[in-house]
Amino acid sequence: EIVSLDEAHFRLVEGEYRRPFVCLAFDDGYQDIFEHAYPILQRYDLPFAVYVPTDYPGGHGELWWTALERAIIKVGALDVKIDGAQRRLRCGSPAEKDWAFHTVYQWLRTIDEGDARAFVREMCTGVDIDLAAIAIDQMMSWDQIRVLAADQRVTIGAHTRRHYALAKLTLAEARAEIEES
């Protein structure tokens, strides 16, 4: 059975486990949730939740992972300093691009959040990729989120402000990300 978050909470607290149940939740507020998932879930009268980083709907968010992917698609090779070692990653074939993306992505996940995003910003500038345009193109607008929020089947949840990895932030920074969302 597909239930709302509130119903799941009630069942867990009350020990109501007679039938298996699940909640549907979508991360980040992507446009395709509104365009594709919502009409289907609406048709079948199913509840779901969407967690939205609040910088994204206004086009201020940085979908750095998408930007990184697009930048790697545009280059034949990538020169990058990873953990102090200068590396040249070949990006000629799809397999090389995939390997380069995963290599850089994994490294970026280990370094300071601000430094990782600055790296991607700089890389995007070099290959003429507009980070704001990616957010505007791929994320729901505030108007679309309002439509969802008006539907009693939909729960809109906070997902920080800028979609930073909270564990990599100071306590004050993490608190600000949560409170500002």
Residue frames as qw, qx, qy, qz and C-alpha x, y, z in Angstrom:
[[0.000, 0.890, 0.457, 0.000, 0.00, 0.00, 0.00],
 [0.385, 0.332, -0.020, 0.861, 1.29, 3.46, -0.87],
 [0.338, -0.801, -0.468, 0.161, 0.65, 5.86, 2.01],
 [0.100, 0.908, -0.088, 0.398, 1.45, 9.46, 2.90],
 [0.376, 0.357, -0.598, 0.611, 4.30, 10.34, 5.24],
 [0.425, -0.354, 0.344, -0.759, 1.77, 11.25, 7.94],
 [0.921, -0.092, -0.104, -0.365, 0.03, 7.89, 7.59],
 [0.761, 0.252, -0.524, 0.287, 3.38, 6.06, 7.70],
 [0.051, 0.406, -0.551, 0.727, 4.30, 7.92, 10.88],
 [0.688, -0.265, 0.177, -0.651, 0.96, 7.03, 12.44],
 [0.949, 0.044, -0.276, -0.147, 1.36, 3.35, 11.54],
 [0.582, 0.335, -0.576, 0.466, 4.90, 3.20, 12.87],
 [0.167, -0.378, 0.485, -0.771, 3.99, 4.90, 16.15],
 [0.752, -0.144, 0.187, -0.616, 0.84, 2.80, 16.61],
 [0.341, -0.258, 0.903, 0.034, 2.48, -0.47, 15.56],
 [0.731, 0.453, 0.268, -0.434, 0.01, -0.87, 12.69],
 [0.033, -0.504, 0.765, 0.400, 1.88, -3.42, 10.55],
 [0.740, 0.222, 0.582, -0.254, -0.95, -5.66, 9.31],
 [0.743, 0.606, 0.242, 0.146, -0.22, -4.79, 5.68],
 [0.597, -0.133, 0.174, 0.772, 3.10, -3.76, 4.13],
 [0.200, 0.944, 0.252, -0.073, 3.26, -0.10, 3.15],
 [0.602, 0.033, 0.168, 0.780, 5.60, 2.30, 1.42],
 [0.065, 0.870, 0.148, -0.466, 5.94, 6.06, 0.93],
 [0.649, 0.513, 0.248, 0.504, 6.91, 7.67, -2.37],
 [0.251, -0.868, 0.019, 0.428, 9.39, 10.51, -2.06],
 [0.669, 0.602, 0.123, 0.418, 11.19, 12.46, -4.76],
 [0.567, -0.512, -0.017, 0.645, 14.44, 14.28, -4.15],
 [0.378, -0.193, 0.242, 0.873, 15.44, 17.77, -5.32],
 [0.315, 0.695, 0.318, -0.563, 12.30, 19.03, -7.09],
 [0.237, -0.132, 0.677, 0.684, 13.19, 18.11, -10.65],
 [0.424, 0.256, -0.195, -0.846, 10.89, 19.30, -13.43],
 [0.427, 0.043, -0.827, -0.363, 10.13, 15.74, -14.52],
 [0.007, -0.237, -0.850, 0.470, 8.37, 15.09, -11.21],
 [0.333, 0.445, 0.267, -0.787, 5.80, 17.73, -12.12],
 [0.444, 0.404, -0.450, -0.661, 5.61, 16.85, -15.81],
 [0.532, 0.157, -0.796, -0.243, 5.65, 13.06, -15.67],
 [0.236, -0.089, -0.895, 0.369, 5.23, 11.59, -12.18],
 [0.233, 0.162, 0.428, -0.858, 2.56, 13.96, -10.88],
 [0.609, 0.124, -0.283, -0.731, -0.05, 13.25, -13.60],
 [0.588, 0.022, -0.804, -0.088, 0.35, 9.49, -13.05],
 [0.200, -0.105, -0.770, 0.596, 0.20, 9.74, -9.26],
 [0.358, 0.128, 0.163, -0.910, -2.78, 12.09, -9.54],
 [0.617, 0.065, -0.548, -0.562, -4.59, 9.67, -11.87],
 [0.638, -0.122, -0.758, 0.063, -4.18, 6.83, -9.35],
 [0.491, -0.768, -0.068, -0.405, -4.87, 9.08, -6.33],
 [0.846, -0.132, -0.322, 0.404, -1.51, 8.28, -4.72],
 [0.312, -0.945, 0.064, 0.069, 0.20, 10.37, -2.06],
 [0.800, 0.220, -0.100, 0.549, 3.84, 11.39, -2.37],
 [0.363, -0.851, -0.007, 0.380, 6.43, 13.81, -1.05],
 [0.620, 0.627, -0.018, 0.471, 8.87, 16.12, -2.82],
 [0.571, -0.647, -0.050, 0.504, 11.93, 17.48, -1.05],
 [0.444, 0.812, 0.149, 0.349, 13.04, 20.81, -2.52],
 [0.526, -0.249, -0.092, 0.808, 16.31, 22.70, -2.01],
 [0.117, 0.853, 0.404, -0.309, 14.95, 26.24, -1.89],
 [0.107, -0.616, 0.360, 0.693, 17.64, 27.82, -4.08],
 [0.340, 0.052, 0.826, 0.447, 16.70, 25.59, -7.02],
 [0.301, 0.694, 0.654, 0.013, 13.24, 26.83, -8.03],
 [0.074, 0.938, 0.048, -0.335, 14.51, 30.40, -8.48],
 [0.747, 0.618, -0.085, 0.233, 17.39, 29.29, -10.68],
 [0.118, -0.870, 0.429, -0.214, 20.03, 30.01, -8.04],
 [0.854, -0.335, 0.398, -0.014, 20.96, 26.42, -7.30],
 [0.207, 0.644, -0.692, -0.253, 24.01, 24.72, -8.70],
 [0.973, 0.051, 0.171, -0.145, 23.35, 21.28, -10.07],
 [0.094, -0.760, 0.606, 0.213, 27.09, 20.75, -10.11],
 [0.589, -0.089, 0.797, 0.103, 26.86, 17.04, -10.95],
 [0.617, 0.656, 0.435, 0.005, 24.87, 17.82, -14.10],
 [0.189, 0.946, -0.218, -0.144, 27.19, 20.70, -14.98],
 [0.388, -0.545, 0.716, 0.199, 30.22, 18.43, -14.51],
 [0.667, 0.238, 0.698, 0.107, 28.69, 15.86, -16.82],
 [0.490, 0.841, 0.229, -0.026, 27.95, 18.49, -19.49],
 [0.039, -0.888, 0.418, 0.190, 31.44, 19.96, -19.22],
 [0.510, -0.320, 0.771, 0.207, 33.09, 16.56, -19.65],
 [0.671, 0.517, 0.530, 0.032, 30.92, 15.90, -22.71],
 [0.346, 0.936, 0.003, -0.073, 32.39, 19.05, -24.31],
 [0.110, -0.820, 0.550, 0.115, 36.10, 18.31, -23.77],
 [0.821, 0.358, -0.443, -0.030, 38.53, 15.84, -25.26],
 [0.656, -0.008, -0.566, 0.499, 40.66, 15.74, -22.12],
 [0.417, -0.860, -0.114, -0.272, 40.54, 17.17, -18.64],
 [0.483, 0.315, -0.526, 0.625, 43.54, 18.39, -16.64],
 [0.587, -0.701, -0.114, -0.388, 42.82, 18.23, -12.94],
 [0.179, 0.431, -0.725, 0.506, 44.76, 18.15, -9.70],
 [0.806, -0.396, -0.292, -0.330, 43.33, 15.39, -7.53],
 [0.822, -0.555, -0.015, 0.130, 44.70, 14.97, -4.02],
 [0.325, -0.801, 0.350, 0.361, 47.77, 17.00, -4.94],
 [0.511, -0.116, 0.707, 0.476, 48.62, 15.01, -8.06],
 [0.373, 0.504, -0.236, -0.742, 48.20, 16.54, -11.51],
 [0.522, 0.153, 0.834, 0.089, 46.24, 14.21, -13.77],
 [0.333, 0.288, -0.410, -0.799, 45.14, 14.30, -17.37],
 [0.541, 0.227, 0.768, -0.257, 41.90, 12.43, -17.91],
 [0.003, 0.021, -0.706, -0.708, 41.13, 11.45, -21.47],
 [0.432, 0.427, 0.517, -0.604, 37.59, 12.24, -22.57],
 [0.158, 0.288, -0.628, -0.705, 37.62, 11.14, -26.19],
 [0.360, -0.170, -0.852, -0.341, 35.24, 8.19, -26.10],
 [0.620, -0.534, -0.197, -0.540, 32.02, 7.66, -24.16],
 [0.860, -0.295, -0.363, 0.207, 33.81, 5.16, -21.91],
 [0.497, 0.127, -0.262, 0.818, 36.61, 7.66, -21.21],
 [0.216, -0.484, -0.035, -0.847, 34.08, 10.41, -20.49],
 [0.774, -0.480, -0.309, -0.272, 32.23, 8.10, -18.12],
 [0.791, -0.168, -0.342, 0.479, 35.43, 7.17, -16.31],
 [0.264, 0.291, -0.148, 0.908, 36.52, 10.84, -16.12],
 [0.449, -0.558, -0.160, -0.680, 33.13, 11.86, -14.73],
 [0.840, -0.450, -0.299, -0.052, 33.16, 9.18, -12.05],
 [0.682, 0.020, -0.294, 0.669, 36.78, 9.92, -11.13],
 [0.072, 0.344, -0.101, 0.931, 36.16, 13.66, -10.72],
 [0.588, -0.524, -0.271, -0.554, 32.73, 13.18, -9.13],
 [0.830, -0.361, -0.384, 0.183, 34.11, 10.84, -6.46],
 [0.508, 0.070, -0.251, 0.821, 36.97, 13.24, -5.72],
 [0.148, -0.454, -0.065, -0.876, 34.62, 16.24, -5.48],
 [0.705, -0.527, -0.363, -0.305, 32.50, 14.34, -2.95],
 [0.780, -0.278, -0.354, 0.435, 35.53, 14.10, -0.66],
 [0.372, 0.139, -0.132, 0.908, 36.64, 17.74, -0.64],
 [0.042, 0.381, 0.397, -0.834, 35.20, 20.90, 0.88],
 [0.371, 0.657, 0.655, -0.048, 31.76, 21.68, -0.53],
 [0.141, 0.914, 0.000, -0.380, 32.68, 25.25, -1.50],
 [0.193, -0.553, 0.666, 0.461, 35.90, 24.13, -3.17],
 [0.423, 0.202, 0.858, 0.209, 34.08, 21.41, -5.11],
 [0.343, 0.802, 0.478, -0.106, 31.50, 23.83, -6.42],
 [0.001, -0.859, 0.256, 0.443, 34.16, 26.43, -7.25],
 [0.353, -0.260, 0.793, 0.422, 36.02, 23.78, -9.26],
 [0.387, 0.480, 0.770, 0.166, 32.88, 22.95, -11.27],
 [0.168, 0.910, 0.212, -0.315, 32.03, 26.66, -11.71],
 [0.125, -0.705, 0.488, 0.500, 35.49, 27.32, -13.13],
 [0.373, -0.002, 0.859, 0.350, 35.30, 24.29, -15.38],
 [0.342, 0.687, 0.640, -0.034, 31.90, 25.43, -16.69],
 [0.073, 0.889, -0.053, -0.450, 33.14, 28.93, -17.40],
 [0.238, -0.483, 0.681, 0.497, 35.91, 27.44, -19.53],
 [0.160, 0.139, 0.890, 0.403, 33.46, 25.53, -21.74],
 [0.273, -0.085, -0.198, -0.938, 30.59, 28.06, -21.76],
 [0.386, -0.413, -0.820, -0.088, 28.08, 26.27, -19.53],
 [0.262, -0.458, 0.109, -0.843, 25.56, 28.38, -17.61],
 [0.150, -0.078, -0.903, 0.394, 24.91, 26.83, -14.20],
 [0.334, 0.247, 0.392, -0.821, 21.81, 28.97, -13.58],
 [0.575, 0.242, -0.408, -0.667, 20.30, 27.87, -16.89],
 [0.376, 0.038, -0.926, -0.006, 20.65, 24.23, -15.86],
 [0.044, 0.227, 0.754, -0.615, 18.66, 24.86, -12.67],
 [0.436, 0.322, 0.060, -0.838, 16.00, 26.85, -14.53],
 [0.540, 0.240, -0.634, -0.499, 15.71, 24.12, -17.17],
 [0.469, 0.024, -0.882, 0.032, 15.70, 21.06, -14.90],
 [0.103, -0.184, -0.756, 0.619, 14.02, 22.18, -11.68],
 [0.061, -0.724, -0.677, -0.117, 10.40, 22.96, -10.89],
 [0.041, 0.485, -0.019, 0.873, 9.40, 26.60, -10.59],
 [0.109, 0.052, 0.630, -0.767, 7.80, 28.05, -7.47],
 [0.603, 0.099, -0.089, -0.786, 4.49, 28.16, -9.37],
 [0.696, 0.075, -0.680, -0.216, 4.69, 24.43, -10.05],
 [0.284, 0.018, -0.807, 0.518, 5.58, 23.75, -6.42],
 [0.345, 0.038, 0.330, -0.878, 2.53, 25.79, -5.36],
 [0.716, 0.059, -0.404, -0.566, 0.33, 23.60, -7.58],
 [0.599, 0.027, -0.788, 0.140, 1.71, 20.50, -5.88],
 [0.088, 0.030, -0.649, 0.755, 1.41, 22.04, -2.41],
 [0.512, -0.014, 0.064, -0.857, -2.28, 22.77, -3.03],
 [0.748, 0.005, -0.586, -0.311, -2.91, 19.06, -3.64],
 [0.674, -0.553, 0.307, -0.381, -3.74, 17.28, -0.37],
 [0.995, 0.036, -0.017, 0.086, -1.94, 14.14, -1.59],
 [0.645, 0.512, -0.226, 0.520, 1.39, 15.97, -1.85],
 [0.581, -0.755, -0.046, 0.301, 3.82, 16.80, 0.94],
 [0.467, 0.762, -0.211, 0.395, 6.48, 19.40, 0.18],
 [0.780, -0.543, -0.087, 0.298, 9.54, 18.95, 2.37],
 [0.025, -0.939, 0.330, 0.089, 12.59, 21.05, 3.05],
 [0.943, 0.126, 0.049, 0.305, 15.81, 19.74, 1.52],
 [0.514, -0.411, 0.047, 0.751, 18.24, 22.44, 2.65],
 [0.218, 0.835, 0.033, -0.504, 18.80, 25.66, 0.79],
 [0.292, 0.733, -0.500, -0.355, 21.66, 24.88, -1.61],
 [0.981, 0.122, -0.116, -0.098, 21.75, 21.06, -1.49],
 [0.145, 0.688, -0.668, 0.244, 25.09, 21.00, 0.30],
 [0.746, -0.092, -0.646, 0.134, 26.35, 17.83, 1.94],
 [0.462, -0.814, 0.015, -0.351, 25.57, 18.73, 5.55],
 [0.898, -0.367, -0.006, 0.242, 28.16, 16.36, 7.02],
 [0.669, 0.249, 0.027, 0.699, 30.90, 18.39, 5.31],
 [0.023, -0.758, -0.058, -0.650, 29.74, 21.70, 6.84],
 [0.095, 0.154, -0.635, 0.751, 30.33, 23.22, 10.23],
 [0.042, -0.485, -0.824, 0.289, 27.44, 22.94, 12.65],
 [0.115, 0.588, 0.181, -0.780, 26.59, 26.63, 12.10],
 [0.205, 0.288, -0.580, -0.734, 26.67, 26.23, 8.31],
 [0.149, -0.210, -0.950, -0.175, 24.53, 23.09, 8.44],
 [0.020, 0.555, 0.649, -0.520, 22.03, 24.80, 10.74],
 [0.176, 0.512, -0.103, -0.834, 21.82, 27.78, 8.36],
 [0.183, 0.088, -0.801, -0.562, 21.23, 25.45, 5.38],
 [0.133, -0.391, -0.909, 0.057, 18.38, 23.79, 7.23],
 [0.002, 0.602, 0.473, -0.644, 16.84, 26.93, 8.73],
 [0.137, 0.450, -0.258, -0.844, 17.04, 28.96, 5.51],
 [0.131, -0.082, -0.862, -0.483, 15.26, 26.23, 3.59]]
